[in-house]
Amino acid sequence: MFYDKNLTRKTPRRILIVRTDRIGDVILSTPVIKNLRASFPSSYIAFMCRPYTRQILEGNPYLDEVIVYDKYGKHKSIWSSVKFSLFLRKKKFDWAIILHPTNRAHLVTFFAGIPFRIGWNKKLGFLLTKKLLHKKQEGEKHELEYTLDILRALKLSIVDKTTYFPLKKEAQEKVNFLLGSWGVKEKDKLIVIHPSASCPSKRWPQEYFSCLVRMLKEKLPYKVAVICAKNEEVYGEKVAEESGVIDLRGKLSISELGALLS
């Protein structure tokens, strides 16, 4: 069993996983949950995330709790983050596993009094009790492997690298209803296009997507749908105007999006 001089216990009773960035990164971090559960079947495991990624984690059979930290909303101010730290302190976590380095993640877990905090040596990384050299910018590995490297640093076994997304019955029912309202049948094949991105430099011009849609419809007997978040609908306007395109912009939650793509 893993032991470190900075720990007071060989087996942590309560573990907090922290990741407060984007949807894809949280999905790629789900193998950490399963592998921690394999190593510590009796431990209490919680995951701290942003509000819009909580649906990725709720329903995960290897998690005991999802804790939401709204760094751009209710926890934006210094005082509200201090109160959040005090909230975490009451939960008496033994370990904090910080998968993505941010100043706030390091500060919050430090002030929460979590005795063992592991993560990447970047953005106030000196607050961690165990630090890994941050070299993600070199792109030597997939993000999933970088997340598992933290467990490897703890000398924990990696038994499964499968990602997990909970599929909810009510989400599937809503997706089926929406598709049915557009005349999509169960036997139909569907191509889904997401024309936006978190960074403007990563957005392909809408005209290119429109051209792609026309090519797909000409060459393949598939239905085409366009999706994006409600606050990004403008980036899919031209695609939605193409003949026969199923417009699902701003109509799906994260859980429903998972059901659509499953």
Secondary structure, 3 states (H helix, E strand, C coil): CCCCCCCCCCCCCEEEEECCCCHHHHHHCHHHHHHHHHHCCCCEEEEEECHHHHHHHCCCCCCCEEEECCCCCCCCCHHHHHHHHHHHHHCCCCEEEECCCCHHHHHHHHHCCCCEEEEECCCCHHHCCEEECCCHHHCCCCHHHHHHHHHHHCCCCCCCCCCCCCCCHHHHHHHHHHHHHCCCCCCCCEEEECCCCCCHHHCCCHHHHHHHHHHHHHHCCCEEEECCCHHHHHHHHHHHCCCCCEECCCCCCHHHHHHHHC
